Each structure stands twice: as C-alpha cells, then as structure tokens.
Amino acid sequence: MTDQKDLEYTYTLFDNIFRHSYGEMADFSGAVYNGDFSMSLEQAQRQKHEFIAESLNIKEGSRVLDMGCGWGPFLKFIEERGAKGIGVTLSTGQAEACIKNGLDVHFMDCRTISPATFGKFDAIVSLGAFEHHCSKEEWKAGKQDTIYNNFFRVVSDLLHEEKRFYLQTMTFGKNMIDADEIDINAEKGSDAHICALVEGIFPGSWLPSGREQIIENVKPFFKLISISNGRLDYIETLKQWGKKWREFSFKKYLFYCTLIPKYLTNKNFRKRLDLSGIDPHRLCFEREIIDHLRIVFEKVS
C-alpha cells in the first residue's frame, strides 16, 4: 500500500489549497454527469451521491462506512438523509478537517477495521481509496491479487448479509504502456512522460489492471450488481477542477508562496509538483491509458 509519507504528500500538503479552491467539504473524486456536461460540478457531484445512496439502499437510520472519506462530502450527504456515517482516512489533514466540521471520522487504515471496531454496516463505500491499496513494488512482487482479495474479505466481514458495497476506482485502460517505459525524462507530453507525472502526484500507488481483475478477486464475497465506466465524466470533472484551482483566493495564493522555499531546495518535491501546465490525469483518460469504474456489489451468503 502507499506509505504514510506519500499519502500525506498527496492529501495533507494540499489540504488548504483544496478547501480554498473547491469548498470546505468538496468531493475529490470523479463526478457523475451521464453525458449532461451542462451541469455544474456541484450538481454532478450531488448526482453521484444520489446514485450511490440509491444503489446501496441507504435510508434513514442506515449505518454507512466510508473507507477513505476524503473531506467528508458523502458523509455530509447521507447525514442529510438521516443515515449514520462513519469515515476513515490516512490523511491527517483530511481527518482534522472532517472532525472540525462535525463528522465522525477516524485516522486509521480501513483494512484494519473489524466488526469489533465499529460494529457492522448496512452499506460501505470506497471512492478513490482503492487506488492506493497496492504499491508498484507490491505489484512487481506479484502481491496485487492477494491485497485485493484480503480487502474484499474485510469489506464483506463488515457488512450485514445481502447488503451492498460501492467501489469507485481508476484502473489501467486498454492503452496503458509497459511499466518499464514510464520515464519522467521522456519527451514532454508523451505517454511515458504523463504516466511518470501521474506517479509523481500519487507516489507509491499502482492501479488495478482493469475490471476483470477486480471482479475476479471480489467473487468469493460479492455478486456484481452494476458496473459503468466514468472515464468521460472524469475528464469533465478534471476540467472543472482546473478552473476552480486557478481561481484567485488570497489565502490560497499566500499558501502557494509558503511552498516556494521547498520547491527551490527539494529536487524530489519539484519533480512531484510539475508546473509545466500539463494535466497528466486528463491526458491519461483522454488517451485511454486510465479508465474509471463505478461498481455496485452485493454481499453473498
């Protein structure tokens, strides 16, 4: 799994920037437009939350676990529906922000949760966290399937019988290049270069090979209810994030200034914080190097 310092880099270092750009409890995962790109980002994110809640039969009184809850947008949404949500995250910045905003969020590894921790749940969601469960080194060592299988066992143990689990995750797409070709020094804008930039943004993470790998590893515990590819929706989400990221905010740009000394003195930080103007994730989605799956599972007896 991605180690703690890499998760802190990705999700805690930019905590202030994120909240000043997108809102105190905005969603940092792909929205659901379903082809209607006239929607605002906020409308599309709410549509995603409604889709998840309906797919998992979340209603008043439901107990819901959010594995990798981010800044708590889904927890806030289901709270408005009368459900009881508990979230976990491995980002100290996210945990502190959620707690400050009155959410029941815990700083812990979701893979270590057992029924003794919080009890059992009527629904479980994971939006984006699955992408960090396997590191590149673990993939090379042939451990990826075991890691996924163990995770799905944990989720199954935490759910009541015949209850549902929603998984939203990036996977590698049909045009993914060979791992050995990934190179930060490759021609700017090439597949090898943009894949290296993505690695820099999410260090220590290696994606599933595709839907088949996920479905195969989930089989002992869940049956498939629905699956869709949100690649085009994620492209639009990234476009809207980019606009909000560039909008002026005094507090946000003041924080940018505090990063200048680190940028000038830390070579590794400069590699990770690419300022070339390239959006590597968007290019990876457009070139079908990366896909984005939205999957609903139901626990089997």
N, C-alpha and C positions, 0 to 999 in steps of 0.2 A: 504493500500500500504506500501511497505518497507519504513521506515522513512529515513530522510536525513542522519543521522549519519551512518546508516548501508550501504547506497549506497556509502557514502564517504569511508567507510572502504573497500568495495569490489573494487571500481573502481578508487578512487583517491589515496589511500595509496600506491597502487602498480602501479601507473601511470608510474613512472620512470623504474621500473622493466619490465613492459610490453613493453614499447617502446624500451628499450635496448635489449630485448630478441627477439622481433618479427618485429620491424621496427616502424618508426615514425607514419605511418597511417595503421597499420596492422588490420586485422579483428578479433574481439574477439567473433565470433560465428561460428557454425559448417559449414565446407566447403562442397562442393558437388563433390564427387568422382564418383558416379554412378557405383561403382564396380571396377573402374580402380585405384587401390591403388599404381600403379607405378608412378602416378602423384606426383609432389611436392606439398607441402601445398599451395604455392603461386598460382600454376596452378589451384588447386581445388577451392581456394577462388575466383579466377577470373571466373572460370566456374560457380560458384554460382551467381556472379554478372551479368554475361551474361544471365543466366537463368531468374533471376528476371527482368532484363531490357526487355527481350523479352516477358516474361509473362505479364508484365504491359504495353507493347507497349510504352516504354519510347524512345523518339527520340529527335532529335534536337529541342530545344525550349520548351520541356515539363517542367512543373513545378512539382517538386517532393519534398515531405516532408518525412524526415527520423525521425521517432519517437524513440528516444533512439539511437542516431547515433554513439555512441562509439567514437573512434578516427578518424572517418570520412572516412573509406575506400570506402564505397558505394557512398558517396557524391563525392569523388575524381573520381571514376569510371564514374559516369554519367556526370560529368563535361567534361570528355574527349570525351563524345558523343554529347556534345553541349547542354545538358539539364541544367536547373537551379535548383539546390538543396538547400534546407534549412533543417538544422538539429536542434534537441533539445536534451538536456541531463540534468540529475540531478546530474552529477558528475562535480565538479568544475575543477578537473584535466583534464577530457576529454574536457570540454568546452575551457579551456585555451589552450590546445594543438591544438585543431581544429582551433581556431582563429589565433594562431601563424602560422599555416600552410595555412592561407588564405581562410578558409572555412567559409561559412555563417552559424554559429552555435550559438544557444542561450541557456542560462542556464534557463530552465523552465520545468514545468510539462506538458507533452504532453496532458494530459487530460483536461487542462485548455484552450487549443487553440480553438478559434472560427474563422469563416471566417473573422471577423474583425481584427484578429491578423496579418495574412499574406496573406489573400485572399483565394481563392480556388485552388485546385491542380488537376493535371492530373493523378497523381499516388501517393500512400502513401506506405511506407514500415515500418515494425517493426521487427527487428531482435534481439530477445532475451529479449527486454524490457518488454514484456507481462508477463514474468515470475515473475516480481516484482510488478505487479499491485495489487495482493491480499496477505495480510499477513496471517499468521497462525491464529492469533486472529480473523481476519475478516472471515476466513473460518469457524472457530468454531462457530461464531455468525450467520452463515447462510447467509452471505452477498456476497459470491463469484459470484453467477449468476448476481446479481444486478450490481456489479462492472464491470463485463464483458459486460453486456448489455449496460451500460452507456458509456463505452469506445467505443464500436462499433457504437453507435449513434454519438459520437464526430467525429469518422473517416468518417462516412457517410456524415455528415454535411460539412466536409472539402473537399469532392470530387465533381468534376463535374459529371453530370449524365453519367451512364454507364462506368465510369472509375474504375480502379482496385486497390486493396489493397493486399499487400503481407505480410503474417504473418508467422514468423518463431519462434517456441517456444518449449521448453521442456514441456512435460506433464508427469503425473504419468503413469506407464506402468501396464501391467497385473499382475506383481508380486510385486506391491507396498504393503508394510506391513501396519498394523494398526498404525495410528499416535501415539497411546499411547505406542507402542513398541520401538519407537525411543529413543535411550539412548547412550550418549557418553561413559558411563561406561560399556556398553555391551561388550561381547567378541570381541576382536580386529578382524576386518575383517568380522564380522557378518553383516547381513543386517541391524540390528538395529544400529550398530556402524557406518557403512559407511553412512547411512542416516543422522545420527547426525553430521558427518563430513561435509556433503553437507550443512546442515543447518548452520553450523559454517562459511562456505565460503560465503554463501548467506543468512545472517541473515535477518529475517523479511519477507521472501518470501515463498509463498505456491503455488505450481503448479496447473494447471487445472487437473481435474481427467482423461481427455482423449479427443480424438477428438470429441466425442458426445457432451460433454458439450460446447465446442467452437462452433460447428456448430449450436447447438440449440439456443445459445444466439446471433448468428450473423444473424439468419434467417430474422428478420424484416427489415434488412438493405441491405443484400448482398445475392447473389447466389454463390454457390460453383462452381469454375471453375476446380480446380485440387487440389489434396492432395497427399502427399507422406511422407513416414517415413524415416528420415535420421539417424536412430539410428546407423547403421553400419558406416556411413560416420562420425558421431561424434566420434565414438571410434577411428577411424584413425586420425581425427583431434587432439584428445587429445594425441595420441601417438606422433604426430609431434610437438605439443606444448611442450610436456615434454622434447623432445630432445633439442629444442631451449631454453627452460627455464634453462637447466643445462649447456648450452654452456658458456664458460668463457667470461666475459666482466669486465674490471677493474671498470668502473663506476657502473655497476650493483652490483658487489660484495662489492664495497665500500658502496653502499646504504644498502645492507644486514647488514653490520656492524653497521649502524646507528640504526637499529631496535633491536639490542641486549639488550640495557637497558630496552626498553619497554617489550621485551619478558621476561626478568628476573623479572620485577616488576609488570607486569599486568597479572593476572591469566586469565582474560577473553580473552586477546589477545593470550595467549598461547593455549587456547582451540580452538580458531579460526584458528591459524596458526599451523596446525598439521604438525609435522616433522617426522612422522612415515614412510614415503616413500610410503604410500598408496595413490592411485589416486581414491578418492571415486566416482567421477563422472563417470570415466571409468568403475568401477566395477558396478555401478548402471545401466549403459547402457548395459553392458555385461549380467547382470542378469535380464534384462528387468524390472527393478524397475522403470526406467525412459525411456520414448520414446522421439523422436524429430520429430516434424511435420513441413512440409513446405507446406503452404496453399495459394492458389490464390483465391481471391474473386472478384466479380464484383458488383458494386452498382446497386440496383434495383430502379426503378422509384416509 
